[in-house]
Amino acid sequence: FTIEWPDERARIASLLAMTTGMRIGEILAVQHKDIGQGRLHVNHSYSIRDKLKTPKNGEIREAILLPELRDALLQLEKRSPHLESPTRFVFAGRYPEGPLDQNRILFGFRQALVIARGVPWEDEGRRNEILEEYRKRWIDFHSWRHFYSKYIADRVDSRTGQLGTGHKSKTMFEHYADHVTEMDMNRLEEATIDAFTSFLGSKSESEKFVI
């Protein structure tokens, strides 16, 4: 995140995935009404095939939303060409009924992987070598979810960590959901701040998230 990303939408999506463990479909589905104070309501997922739907396994949940990310999401939403609405997508697509194509995010992520290695994207030979290396290591956008899980797992018990990732069957989710308390979310919030704030750097919010 110290490099300049060619696509700021991919950068913000990656930051969100890193600090919440959200899947790319859940990130694309974020609407204005989902953004709370310190919380992000993960109510939907989006795919070209299924459109807007309940997240995988039905695990509607809350994610901890760091202040820097909340500001970034709201700034990004302001760039939307569509009319203001509680259901306006933060990652705006060409048409108001759907968000950005996920391939735009994935492409921007791959560009950043190459540039972070000091190689211009235009250098096709080296670019392909680097991307192939990452492919063999099974590193892709979904790796942020594993990254999040690793850093959170060292700081909270497994049950609290599962509140953030949604790593559970529908039956287990329903069991846990009945017992989620604000204390649980506060513990998760403290762990999230501890785990990821250092990755956001020391720049001011306005400098970090210029859209």
C-alpha positions as CSV (number, residue, x, y, z in Angstrom):
1,F,0.0,0.0,0.0
2,T,3.0,2.3,-0.1
3,I,3.0,2.3,-3.9
4,E,0.7,4.3,-6.1
5,W,-2.1,2.1,-7.4
6,P,-3.3,2.6,-11.0
7,D,-6.9,2.1,-9.9
8,E,-7.9,3.6,-6.5
9,R,-11.1,1.5,-6.5
10,A,-8.9,-1.7,-6.4
11,R,-6.8,-0.2,-3.6
12,I,-9.8,0.6,-1.4
13,A,-11.4,-2.8,-2.1
14,S,-8.1,-4.4,-1.1
15,L,-7.9,-2.3,2.1
16,L,-11.5,-3.3,2.9
17,A,-10.8,-7.0,2.3
18,M,-7.6,-6.9,4.4
19,T,-9.3,-5.2,7.4
20,T,-12.7,-7.0,7.3
21,G,-12.1,-10.4,5.6
22,M,-15.0,-9.6,3.3
23,R,-15.3,-11.5,0.0
24,I,-15.1,-9.6,-3.3
25,G,-18.8,-10.1,-4.0
26,E,-19.6,-8.7,-0.5
27,I,-17.4,-5.7,-1.1
28,L,-19.0,-4.9,-4.5
29,A,-22.5,-5.2,-2.9
30,V,-21.8,-2.5,-0.3
31,Q,-24.4,0.3,-0.6
32,H,-24.7,3.6,1.1
33,K,-27.1,2.3,3.8
34,D,-24.7,-0.4,4.8
35,I,-22.1,2.1,6.1
36,G,-22.4,2.8,9.8
37,Q,-20.3,4.4,12.5
38,G,-17.6,1.9,13.1
39,R,-19.6,-0.9,11.6
40,L,-20.3,-2.1,8.0
41,H,-23.4,-4.2,7.5
42,V,-22.6,-7.1,5.3
43,N,-26.1,-7.8,4.0
44,H,-25.5,-8.8,0.4
45,S,-23.1,-10.3,-2.1
46,Y,-23.2,-9.5,-5.8
47,S,-22.3,-11.5,-8.9
48,I,-23.1,-11.1,-12.6
49,R,-25.0,-14.4,-12.6
50,D,-27.0,-14.1,-9.4
51,K,-27.1,-10.3,-9.0
52,L,-27.8,-9.0,-5.5
53,K,-28.2,-11.9,-3.0
54,T,-27.7,-12.9,0.6
55,P,-24.0,-13.5,1.4
56,K,-22.5,-17.0,1.1
57,N,-24.3,-19.5,3.5
58,G,-26.7,-16.7,4.5
59,E,-24.3,-15.2,7.0
60,I,-25.6,-11.6,7.2
61,R,-23.2,-10.0,9.7
62,E,-21.5,-6.8,10.8
63,A,-17.8,-6.1,10.1
64,I,-15.6,-3.6,11.9
65,L,-15.1,-0.5,9.8
66,L,-12.0,1.5,10.6
67,P,-12.5,5.3,10.4
68,E,-10.1,5.6,7.5
69,L,-12.0,3.1,5.5
70,R,-15.3,4.6,6.3
71,D,-14.1,8.0,4.9
72,A,-12.6,6.3,1.9
73,L,-15.9,4.5,1.1
74,L,-18.0,7.6,1.4
75,Q,-15.5,9.6,-0.8
76,L,-15.6,6.8,-3.4
77,E,-19.4,6.8,-3.3
78,K,-19.5,10.5,-4.0
79,R,-17.9,9.9,-7.4
80,S,-20.9,7.7,-8.4
81,P,-22.6,9.1,-11.6
82,H,-25.9,7.8,-10.2
83,L,-28.5,9.6,-8.1
84,E,-28.1,9.7,-4.3
85,S,-30.0,6.8,-2.7
86,P,-29.7,4.6,0.3
87,T,-29.2,1.7,-2.1
88,R,-26.6,3.4,-4.3
89,F,-23.5,1.2,-4.7
90,V,-20.3,2.5,-3.4
91,F,-18.3,0.8,-6.1
92,A,-20.4,2.3,-8.9
93,G,-21.1,0.4,-12.1
94,R,-22.2,1.7,-15.4
95,Y,-25.8,1.3,-14.5
96,P,-27.5,2.1,-11.1
97,E,-28.9,-1.4,-10.7
98,G,-25.5,-3.0,-10.4
99,P,-22.0,-2.3,-9.0
100,L,-18.6,-2.3,-10.8
101,D,-17.6,-5.4,-12.6
102,Q,-15.4,-7.4,-10.3
103,N,-12.8,-7.9,-13.1
104,R,-11.9,-4.2,-12.7
105,I,-11.0,-4.8,-9.1
106,L,-9.1,-8.0,-9.9
107,F,-7.2,-6.3,-12.7
108,G,-6.2,-3.4,-10.5
109,F,-5.0,-5.8,-7.8
110,R,-2.8,-7.7,-10.3
111,Q,-1.4,-4.4,-11.5
112,A,-0.4,-3.5,-8.0
113,L,1.3,-6.9,-7.4
114,V,3.5,-6.2,-10.4
115,I,4.2,-2.6,-9.6
116,A,5.1,-3.5,-6.0
117,R,7.9,-5.6,-7.4
118,G,9.4,-2.5,-9.2
119,V,8.3,-3.7,-12.6
120,P,6.2,-1.5,-15.0
121,W,3.0,-3.1,-16.0
122,E,4.0,-2.5,-19.7
123,D,6.9,-4.9,-19.4
124,E,4.9,-7.9,-20.6
125,G,7.6,-10.5,-20.1
126,R,8.5,-9.7,-16.5
127,R,4.8,-9.0,-15.7
128,N,3.8,-12.5,-16.8
129,E,6.7,-14.0,-14.8
130,I,5.6,-12.2,-11.6
131,L,1.9,-13.1,-12.1
132,E,2.8,-16.7,-12.8
133,E,4.9,-16.8,-9.6
134,Y,1.9,-15.5,-7.6
135,R,-0.4,-17.9,-9.3
136,K,1.8,-20.8,-8.2
137,R,1.7,-19.6,-4.7
138,W,-2.1,-19.4,-4.8
139,I,-2.1,-15.7,-4.2
140,D,-5.1,-13.8,-5.5
141,F,-7.6,-11.3,-4.2
142,H,-9.2,-13.9,-2.0
143,S,-5.9,-14.1,-0.1
144,W,-6.8,-11.0,1.7
145,R,-9.5,-13.0,3.5
146,H,-6.8,-15.5,4.7
147,F,-4.5,-12.5,5.6
148,Y,-7.3,-11.0,7.8
149,S,-8.0,-14.4,9.5
150,K,-4.3,-14.9,10.3
151,Y,-3.9,-11.5,11.9
152,I,-7.2,-11.6,13.8
153,A,-6.7,-15.2,15.0
154,D,-3.6,-14.2,17.0
155,R,-5.7,-11.6,18.9
156,V,-9.1,-13.0,19.7
157,D,-10.7,-16.4,20.3
158,S,-12.0,-18.4,17.4
159,R,-15.7,-17.6,18.1
160,T,-15.0,-13.8,18.1
161,G,-12.9,-14.2,14.9
162,Q,-15.8,-16.0,13.2
163,L,-18.0,-13.0,13.8
164,G,-15.8,-11.1,11.4
165,T,-15.2,-13.6,8.7
166,G,-18.5,-15.5,8.5
167,H,-16.4,-18.7,8.4
168,K,-19.2,-21.0,9.6
169,S,-22.1,-23.1,8.3
170,K,-25.5,-21.6,8.3
171,T,-26.5,-23.7,11.3
172,M,-23.5,-22.5,13.2
173,F,-24.1,-18.9,12.2
174,E,-27.7,-19.1,13.5
175,H,-26.3,-20.5,16.7
176,Y,-23.7,-17.8,17.1
177,A,-26.0,-15.0,15.9
178,D,-28.3,-15.6,18.9
179,H,-25.4,-14.9,21.2
180,V,-23.6,-12.0,19.6
181,T,-23.2,-9.1,22.0
182,E,-21.8,-5.6,21.8
183,M,-19.0,-6.8,24.0
184,D,-18.1,-9.4,21.3
185,M,-18.0,-6.7,18.6
186,N,-15.9,-4.4,20.9
187,R,-13.3,-7.1,21.3
188,L,-13.3,-7.6,17.5
189,E,-13.0,-3.9,17.0
190,E,-10.0,-3.6,19.4
191,A,-8.3,-6.5,17.6
192,T,-8.9,-5.0,14.1
193,I,-7.4,-1.7,15.2
194,D,-4.4,-3.5,16.7
195,A,-3.9,-5.7,13.7
196,F,-4.3,-3.4,10.7
197,T,-3.9,0.3,11.7
198,S,-0.1,0.1,11.1
199,F,-0.7,-1.0,7.5
200,L,-2.5,2.2,6.8
201,G,0.6,4.3,7.3
202,S,1.0,7.7,9.0
203,K,-0.4,9.9,6.3
204,S,-3.4,12.0,7.0
205,E,-6.7,10.6,5.9
206,S,-7.0,13.1,3.0
207,E,-3.6,12.1,1.7
208,K,-4.2,8.3,2.0
209,F,-7.5,8.2,0.2
210,V,-7.4,10.8,-2.6
211,I,-9.8,9.4,-5.1
